[in-house]
Every structure is written in structure tokens, then in C-alpha cells.
């Protein structure tokens, strides 16, 4: 567990983040990131847990919320931990460029600069390519990719001026392994991964690090929100497999670890001093093994293994 500082200790540890940021610039210290963070999608799940845990570890946190009414749950958690003075809820729909800019400006005005961006906002649209209408595909990319791009564009001028910063992209196992019924979500997360790698190279010489955290299944509610079922007019041929995929997704969600464990991984990265040398951080039960199998197995064998799981014919454990 990451030790948390709360109450008076937390306040004493970072009483004037803005002054710290300004002194770092005056002293020419280009490697010291301000202990301030912007977390998108902070209304629930990994985003909420990350915002609270960052605050408990001495950060001032701007918490971006698509639905401002979710601020109540976030602030209730913060008050219970004695951290309410370290979290600033902000309306921030990542599909609205104006809201993104306003949230970043408010965070920089209050805290004096954003040292860490956690690009967490996202959702999963379930369905097959033939059955998903164009507006669902666009919405999936607007939130999971273009919203992240616009948020990065908003924080980069300040990070570039200071010569330091950390961008944590919340990716997924679905950004490396494609599965039926996840087509739009897979596409958006594959795109996020590719862009993040290019972005890391773009910013490397500027003192700004980019990391990609590739999460497996955690208890976040993402599948319940996005996987309601196939449209009634969907071809019958898809239904048996989609039913099986829904069953697997729900079973995985039931067994998944708490979202706080995912937040702990993000906070461990955010607390690192100096440059962050690694780019990819796989996290979750069986994720490293799955990635290794995907990379090393010949395609026919990999397809046969996945097919057995998806068709419900996987070998039983004795």
C-alpha cells in the first residue's frame, strides 16, 4: 500500500504548491514537477480513486467531471479522509474543448501549474462492427481518443514552459488484444496506445514523460454501462458469441480487484522523482502472461486458444 498523509500532515507537506512551482522555475530546476495533478473522468471508478489517493500522497488535485453532480461523492470521500482542501472538482466533459481549456486554466490559476495529467476519462461501447451505428463509433473515439488529445494539448504549454511534466495515459488490455463485441473500444484503445508512443518521442527532449498504463479488469462499472446487448434487428448469427462475451465480461467484472488497486499503480508512477524511464505498465491479473502469449504464439495457435474461450470450450481446471 502507498502510505497516505491526511489532515494537517498533508496540508503541511504542500501548503503552497504555487510558490514551489515558481521557485523551481526561478532556480532553473527543469526536472522538478509541481505536486499538482489533473485527473479526467474523476467521478467514479479508477478516476475517483486516483484523485483521492493522489491527494492523500501530497498532491493538489483538479478533478475533471463530465457530470458535476458526481462531485458530491468525490468530496464526501475526500472529507472522510481529511483531504477536501486538496481536491478541486471542475466541470470537464472531454468532448467539449471549451470546458477542457476552462478547467486547465482554473487548475493552473489555483495551483500555479499542472505537473501530472492522468488521462482517465473513457467508456466502452459494446457491439459488433455491422451493428454499431456510426454515431457510436464517433462517440467512442471522441471520448477515448480525441478527448485525451485535446486535454494533452491544453496542458502542454505550461509543462513545456517549465520543462517538466508527466502524462499518464490510462490504456487497457483492449489496446493490445482484440476481442469480438469490443470492436469500437478495441479500436479506440489501440489508437490511444499508438498515439501515446509517438507522443512520448515528441516530448522526450522537453523534459515531459508519457507513460501508458495498460489495465486488465477492475471493478469500475465500465462494462455494465456500455454493454446492454445487441440491437433487436441485429443478425441472429452474432447472438450466440455475443451472449458468451457478455457472460465473460460480467464474470470478469465480478472477480476483478477493486479500482483502488489500479489507482495505486498510477500514484506510484506519479510519485517517481526525475524522469520516468519506462513507457508501458501492464497491470492486472494475468495481463503480462496474456501479452506474452499474444506476442509469442503463432497466430493460428493464438486464435485457436481464444476461440476455445469465446466458444465456451476452454479446458476445465482439475
KEROLO-840379 format. One line per 10 residues: number of its first residue (from 0); their letters; for each residue x, y, z of C-alpha. Coordinates in nm, 2 decimals, always signed. Example, Ala and Ser with C-alpha at 12.3 -4.5 7.8 and 13.67 -1.06 7.14 Angstrom:
0 = as = +1.23/-0.45/+0.78 | +1.37/-0.11/+0.71
***
This chain:
0 = xxxxxxxxxx = +0.00/+0.00/+0.00 | +0.10/+0.36/-0.06 | +0.13/+0.55/+0.27 | -0.13/+0.83/+0.28 | -0.08/+1.16/+0.45 | -0.40/+1.32/+0.56 | -0.53/+1.62/+0.76 | -0.27/+1.85/+0.90 | +0.03/+1.64/+0.78 | -0.09/+1.65/+0.42
10 = xxxxxxxxxx = -0.15/+2.03/+0.44 | +0.18/+2.09/+0.59 | +0.35/+1.88/+0.32 | +0.23/+2.10/+0.04 | +0.10/+2.43/+0.18 | +0.20/+2.64/-0.12 | +0.22/+2.44/-0.44 | +0.22/+2.76/-0.65 | +0.52/+2.90/-0.46 | +0.71/+2.57/-0.51
20 = xxxxxxxxxx = +0.64/+2.58/-0.88 | +0.75/+2.93/-0.92 | +1.07/+2.88/-0.72 | +1.16/+2.57/-0.93 | +1.13/+2.78/-1.24 | +1.33/+3.06/-1.09 | +1.61/+2.82/-0.99 | +1.62/+2.66/-1.33 | +1.53/+2.32/-1.20 | +1.38/+2.16/-1.51
30 = xxxxxxxxxx = +1.33/+1.82/-1.36 | +1.11/+1.91/-1.06 | +0.74/+1.85/-1.14 | +0.48/+2.06/-0.95 | +0.30/+1.84/-0.70 | -0.03/+1.91/-0.88 | -0.24/+1.68/-1.09 | -0.53/+1.69/-1.33 | -0.74/+1.37/-1.34 | -1.01/+1.33/-1.60
40 = xxxxxxxxxx = -1.31/+1.11/-1.55 | -1.28/+1.16/-1.17 | -1.65/+1.10/-1.10 | -1.62/+0.72/-1.04 | -1.41/+0.41/-1.07 | -1.03/+0.45/-1.13 | -1.06/+0.83/-1.17 | -1.22/+0.89/-0.84 | -0.98/+0.65/-0.66 | -0.68/+0.81/-0.83
50 = xxxxxxxxxx = -0.79/+1.17/-0.73 | -0.84/+1.07/-0.37 | -0.51/+0.87/-0.35 | -0.31/+1.14/-0.51 | -0.44/+1.40/-0.26 | -0.35/+1.15/+0.02 | +0.00/+1.15/-0.11 | +0.06/+1.52/-0.10 | -0.08/+1.63/-0.44 | -0.32/+1.91/-0.51
60 = xxxxxxxxxx = -0.58/+1.76/-0.75 | -0.80/+1.91/-1.01 | -1.07/+1.65/-1.06 | -1.24/+1.67/-1.40 | -1.60/+1.56/-1.40 | -1.83/+1.52/-1.70 | -2.13/+1.52/-1.47 | -2.08/+1.79/-1.20 | -2.33/+1.62/-0.97 | -2.07/+1.35/-0.91
70 = xxxxxxxxxx = -1.86/+1.60/-0.72 | -2.07/+1.51/-0.41 | -1.94/+1.15/-0.39 | -1.59/+1.26/-0.46 | -1.59/+1.53/-0.19 | -1.76/+1.30/+0.06 | -1.47/+1.06/+0.01 | -1.22/+1.35/+0.04 | -1.38/+1.48/+0.36 | -1.38/+1.14/+0.52
80 = xxxxxxxxxx = -1.00/+1.12/+0.46 | -0.94/+1.48/+0.57 | -0.84/+1.58/+0.21 | -1.12/+1.81/+0.10 | -0.89/+2.12/+0.08 | -0.66/+1.93/-0.16 | -0.92/+1.84/-0.43 | -1.08/+2.09/-0.67 | -1.38/+1.94/-0.87 | -1.42/+2.10/-1.21
90 = xxxxxxxxxx = -1.68/+2.05/-1.48 | -1.49/+1.89/-1.77 | -1.66/+1.70/-2.05 | -1.36/+1.58/-2.26 | -1.57/+1.61/-2.57 | -1.60/+1.99/-2.51 | -1.28/+2.17/-2.60 | -1.41/+2.49/-2.42 | -1.46/+2.30/-2.09 | -1.12/+2.14/-2.12
100 = xxxxxxxxxx = -0.95/+2.48/-2.16 | -1.15/+2.64/-1.89 | -1.07/+2.35/-1.64 | -0.70/+2.37/-1.72 | -0.69/+2.75/-1.68 | -0.88/+2.72/-1.35 | -0.64/+2.45/-1.22 | -0.33/+2.65/-1.32 | -0.47/+2.96/-1.17 | -0.55/+2.79/-0.83
110 = xxxxxxxxxx = -0.24/+2.57/-0.82 | +0.02/+2.75/-1.03 | +0.08/+2.47/-1.28 | -0.01/+2.11/-1.36 | +0.27/+1.87/-1.30 | +0.08/+1.54/-1.37 | -0.20/+1.47/-1.61 | -0.39/+1.15/-1.57 | -0.60/+1.09/-1.89 | -0.85/+0.85/-1.75
120 = xxxxxxxxxx = -1.19/+0.95/-1.90 | -1.34/+0.68/-2.12 | -1.62/+0.44/-2.18 | -1.67/+0.11/-2.36 | -1.93/+0.06/-2.63 | -2.03/-0.30/-2.68 | -2.14/-0.44/-3.01 | -2.03/-0.58/-3.35 | -1.90/-0.38/-3.64 | -2.20/-0.45/-3.85
130 = xxxxxxxxxx = -2.45/-0.35/-3.58 | -2.28/-0.04/-3.43 | -2.41/+0.28/-3.59 | -2.16/+0.55/-3.70 | -2.26/+0.78/-3.41 | -2.15/+0.52/-3.16 | -1.81/+0.48/-3.33 | -1.76/+0.86/-3.33 | -1.86/+0.89/-2.97 | -1.62/+0.62/-2.87
140 = xxxxxxxxxx = -1.33/+0.80/-3.04 | -1.44/+1.14/-2.92 | -1.42/+1.04/-2.56 | -1.14/+0.78/-2.56 | -0.90/+0.93/-2.80 | -0.98/+1.29/-2.92 | -1.08/+1.40/-2.56 | -0.74/+1.28/-2.44 | -0.56/+1.45/-2.73 | -0.74/+1.78/-2.65
150 = xxxxxxxxxx = -0.66/+1.76/-2.28 | -0.29/+1.70/-2.36 | -0.29/+2.00/-2.60 | -0.43/+2.21/-2.32 | -0.17/+2.12/-2.05 | +0.14/+2.11/-2.28 | +0.21/+2.48/-2.30 | +0.26/+2.50/-1.92 | +0.46/+2.18/-1.90 | +0.68/+2.29/-2.19
160 = xxxxxxxxxx = +0.75/+2.63/-2.03 | +0.85/+2.46/-1.70 | +1.05/+2.19/-1.88 | +0.88/+1.92/-1.68 | +0.57/+1.71/-1.67 | +0.42/+1.36/-1.66 | +0.13/+1.24/-1.87 | -0.03/+0.91/-1.76 | -0.25/+0.76/-2.03 | -0.50/+0.51/-1.90
170 = xxxxxxxxxx = -0.49/+0.23/-2.15 | -0.62/-0.12/-2.15 | -0.56/-0.48/-2.23 | -0.80/-0.40/-2.51 | -0.54/-0.18/-2.66 | -0.32/-0.48/-2.74 | -0.57/-0.77/-2.78 | -0.88/-0.75/-3.00 | -1.20/-0.94/-2.90 | -1.53/-0.98/-3.07
180 = xxxxxxxxxx = -1.80/-0.75/-2.94 | -1.54/-0.49/-2.83 | -1.46/-0.36/-3.18 | -1.51/+0.01/-3.12 | -1.35/+0.00/-2.78 | -1.05/-0.20/-2.91 | -1.00/+0.04/-3.19 | -1.00/+0.35/-2.96 | -0.76/+0.19/-2.72 | -0.52/+0.07/-2.99
190 = xxxxxxxxxx = -0.53/+0.42/-3.13 | -0.46/+0.56/-2.78 | -0.16/+0.33/-2.74 | -0.01/+0.42/-3.08 | -0.06/+0.79/-3.03 | +0.09/+0.77/-2.67 | +0.41/+0.61/-2.81 | +0.45/+0.88/-3.07 | +0.38/+1.15/-2.81 | +0.65/+1.01/-2.58
200 = xxxxxxxxxx = +0.90/+1.06/-2.85 | +0.77/+1.41/-2.93 | +0.81/+1.52/-2.57 | +1.12/+1.33/-2.46 | +1.37/+1.61/-2.52 | +1.14/+1.87/-2.35 | +1.16/+1.71/-2.00 | +0.80/+1.57/-2.03 | +0.74/+1.20/-1.99 | +0.45/+1.00/-2.12
210 = xxxxxxxxxx = +0.35/+0.66/-1.98 | +0.08/+0.41/-2.08 | -0.08/+0.21/-1.81 | -0.25/-0.10/-1.96 | -0.51/-0.22/-1.72 | -0.69/-0.55/-1.71 | -1.03/-0.59/-1.54 | -1.10/-0.39/-1.23 | -1.43/-0.31/-1.06 | -1.52/+0.01/-1.23
220 = xxxxxxxxxx = -1.87/-0.05/-1.38 | -1.74/+0.02/-1.74 | -1.89/-0.30/-1.89 | -2.23/-0.25/-1.72 | -2.25/+0.10/-1.87 | -2.15/+0.01/-2.22 | -2.27/-0.35/-2.28 | -2.65/-0.35/-2.28 | -2.70/-0.60/-2.56 | -2.73/-0.63/-2.93
230 = xxxxxxxxxx = -3.00/-0.42/-3.11 | -3.31/-0.62/-3.17 | -3.26/-0.61/-3.55 | -2.90/-0.75/-3.53 | -2.84/-1.06/-3.74 | -2.90/-1.38/-3.54 | -2.56/-1.51/-3.64 | -2.39/-1.28/-3.39 | -2.60/-1.36/-3.09 | -2.45/-1.68/-2.95
240 = xxxxxxxxxx = -2.10/-1.54/-2.95 | -2.21/-1.20/-2.81 | -2.40/-1.37/-2.53 | -2.09/-1.56/-2.44 | -1.88/-1.24/-2.45 | -2.12/-1.07/-2.22 | -2.11/-1.36/-1.98 | -1.72/-1.35/-1.98 | -1.72/-0.97/-1.93 | -1.96/-0.99/-1.64
250 = xxxxxxxxxx = -1.78/-1.28/-1.47 | -1.45/-1.10/-1.51 | -1.60/-0.78/-1.35 | -1.74/-0.98/-1.06 | -1.39/-1.14/-0.99 | -1.20/-0.82/-1.06 | -0.99/-0.64/-0.79 | -1.10/-0.31/-0.65 | -1.04/+0.00/-0.86 | -0.82/+0.14/-0.58
260 = xxxxxxxxxx = -0.55/-0.11/-0.67 | -0.54/+0.04/-1.02 | -0.52/+0.39/-0.87 | -0.23/+0.28/-0.65 | -0.03/+0.18/-0.97 | -0.10/+0.53/-1.12 | +0.00/+0.71/-0.80 | +0.33/+0.50/-0.77 | +0.42/+0.63/-1.11 | +0.32/+0.99/-1.03
270 = xxxxxxxxxx = +0.54/+0.99/-0.72 | +0.85/+0.90/-0.91 | +1.12/+1.17/-0.89 | +1.30/+1.27/-1.20 | +1.24/+1.11/-1.54 | +1.02/+0.81/-1.58 | +1.22/+0.56/-1.79 | +0.95/+0.31/-1.87 | +0.67/+0.36/-2.12 | +0.43/+0.07/-2.07
280 = xxxxxxxxxx = +0.30/-0.05/-1.74 | +0.08/-0.36/-1.77 | -0.14/-0.41/-1.46 | -0.39/-0.67/-1.36 | -0.43/-1.04/-1.30 | -0.28/-1.24/-1.59 | -0.21/-0.94/-1.81 | +0.16/-0.99/-1.85 | +0.10/-1.36/-1.94 | -0.17/-1.26/-2.19
290 = xxxxxxxxxx = +0.06/-1.01/-2.36 | +0.34/-1.25/-2.38 | +0.12/-1.52/-2.53 | -0.01/-1.27/-2.78 | +0.34/-1.17/-2.88 | +0.50/-1.51/-2.89 | +0.23/-1.76/-3.01 | +0.19/-1.82/-3.38 | -0.14/-1.67/-3.49 | -0.32/-1.99/-3.57
300 = xxxxxxxxxx = -0.25/-2.12/-3.22 | -0.34/-1.79/-3.05 | -0.67/-1.78/-3.25 | -0.75/-2.14/-3.15 | -0.69/-2.06/-2.78 | -0.90/-1.75/-2.79 | -1.17/-1.93/-2.99 | -1.19/-2.20/-2.73 | -1.25/-1.94/-2.46 | -1.50/-1.74/-2.66
310 = xxxxxxxx = -1.69/-2.05/-2.77 | -1.71/-2.19/-2.42 | -1.48/-2.49/-2.49 | -1.18/-2.39/-2.28 | -1.03/-2.68/-2.09 | -1.16/-2.71/-1.73 | -0.92/-2.68/-1.44 | -0.90/-3.00/-1.24
***
